[in-house]
Amino acid sequence: MQKRILFTFLFFGIFYLQAQIKEEAYNQVEPKVIEWRHHIHQNPELSNREFATSAYIAAHLQSLGIEVQTGVAHTGVVGVLKGNRPGKVVALRADMDALPVVERNELPYKSNVITTFNGQETGVMHACGHDTHVAILMGVAEVLAKNKNFPGTVKFIFQPAEEGAPPGEEGGAKLMVKEGVLENPKVDVIFGLHINSGTHVGKITYKPGGMMAASQRFVINVKGKQAHGSAPWQSVDPIVASAHIINGLQTLVSRESQLTKEAAVISVGSIHSGIRFNIIPESLEMIGTIRTLDLDMKEHIRKRMNEMVPAIAQAYRAEATVEIQDGTDITFNDTALTTQILPSLQRVAGKENVIEIDAITGAEDFSYFQKEVPGFFFFLGGTPLSMDEKDAPSHHTPAFFVDDASMKLGVKALTQLTLDYLAKK
């Protein structure tokens, strides 16, 4: 009986010690993660131009003894860390690029970088939190490299151009997959996170299945006949035709999409036509986005737009062409994998703080990794506890910010997901 008690004491004592060591490792890396995040935030770079960011990441990984490959998909960095025995391969991804946004806040580490984008001078800002993603994954790499008592291999993927490659260039997750980032060694699963400015620090949100939408960019060109504004009967007015095209597009959502199944969105974001108040122009260009959470609905909307737009234009004696370009696919969390790893998130954040949400119509090119291997993507809360979630500045805006207090949970969550998956036989 005494031996059993002694064994139990020793077993739980060792388990407790390991837990303390692990927590100590997180505590030690947290200030570094915050420092890295501030540096990256002050030195943002646009898509496919993340040269300094890549060098910063590569130097850190190399200092940890991690095998490093640079120049992947232009500026991407890939690190490979082997455990102390054979096993599966887990990939962890962080995106690196910033946005052409002028930062407007009073943060001591705000960006003052100015560049030229699409021929216009603009500020550059991490207005979507990719700086936090990079810093968190650098922290995970340090924790695992210094405590690598695990089976298998971890592949750290630092990805450029999540916001989209510049015109005429390839980039992002799609190009990384094309260049073989999920091979050598072959990846079994991939995990990723995204900071969320509208969710309190300490919370993690997720959804099994389709979590974020497929995005498609469309361009519609309408050709009519120019005339004086005082004599519209002599014209074929592309503006009038386009107004009916826009209304028609909305019926694809309201009358042809099974919205009880999944959401769908068609939005026109840009219209260019005409040069003077009293001239009916000859042509018009409109540009917009399609968001879908179901593959069949995606294909149906694409097919019907190609049928509907020219037909509506013809009804008003105009001509119209449609070009639809894929942006991202559906960010789809493998349901079996989600069930398997959910306890890991609950262990680090608390069951009450791991919350299932509805799908959102934002898009993420993490979806291209998930097309190739099972993947899980989740949101990490970044709203300060002192602020109402509804008052938090949204992503892609000049006032965007997230609390440094969110960083530690991000490191713990990705580390725990990795170790638990690799430990499972």
Phi, psi and omega in degrees: 000317180296322178297320180296318179296317179298318179298315180299318180297314180296319182299308183287332175295316178295316179301317181295319180297317179298319179297320179293319178298317180296316179295323177298321178297318178296317180297323180290324184275339185304309179297330176293316180301317179296318178298316178298317181299316180296320179297313181294323180295323181283345183233059184286152178222144182283171185303135182064011178233025186275051187293309181291322178299316179300315180296322179298315180293312183301318180298320179295313181297319179296325179294339179269359182080018179274138176292128189236137172237131180244172178073021179277127184052050180084288187236008183290154178236134178233128176244141180237122180239120180265137175285189185269007175200161183296157178174199182282175181239122177250132174256141176236133187239139170226137177266150193246343194276153177254187186235156176282074183227137176276120184287132178231088172200183184249024180296138179294343180247027182295158180273135173242017183288136177238139177212185176247130180225125182052039176079004181239143175286135183207159170283166176233133186212144169280076185270008176232002174087015180295337175298323178291323180298315180297311182297319179299314182291327173298323177292319177299317179300319180292316179299313183289322181294328182270348181223057192268048174272069181213155176277156172087200188223144175244129178249119180264118183249112175257109194257132172278166164056040174294328181284357179114136180289154175301155179307134178085000180241153168269163178176181174076197183299323182299317180288324178298317177298316179301325181273004171089027183294338180269007179245168172049066003275155182291127184280136177271316178216162178225139178239147176207160178225164174220127176296148181230114183291345184256018177229137185297146172307137180101347180259149173232133178237152185201171173209130172292152179074214183291109184259320178230157192277156164288141178242140175227140177258132178238149175232125178244125176250124181248129180245128178233218181223128184284148177200170175292143181298340180278350183228066184298337180293344177271358184252168159242103194279109180289337180290316177297315179300319182292327177300319179287328176297316180299315178298319180296321180300324182292336177288339175296331176275310188283337185236347184237354180254132181280086189288346173287344180272303177206163179280157173213146182221136169234120181231133172267120184254349184206133175227130178230124178193146173078163182222343184213152188297334185245027175235122171282120189284167180275330186216168181209143174235131173236144182231140181201190183227148174243132177236127180222152180243009180221132185295321179295319178295323178301311182291324180296313180297319179299314181297314185289328176297318179294333176277315191285314188299309178298325182292318178295316179301318181297325179299336179250023175068014179257175174239149179214143174240154180233132172236124181240125182243135176290135174257292175225164174266184178289128174284102191246112177280115179307124189292320179294319179295320179301313179299320183293318189262354181304318178301331179295316178294320180295329180293321184271334184251344188093135186303323183289343182260001177254107196239128175281136183238170172283161177296153176237157185266009165292167185228156183213131181278004165306336180303331181289330172291319183292340175290335185262324181220156176302139182217161177221130183232138182217165178257141180247126182295137180231000180285129175304144182295338180282352184246143172292136181304326182289340182268355184291135176300140185279166177296154178068025178237157183298335183267000183305136170200157175226156186280134175301337181296346180281342189297317186299316180297324177299316178296315182296318183296310181294324178294315182293319176303316182295308184295319181292320179293316181294330182285338183281126181269000000 
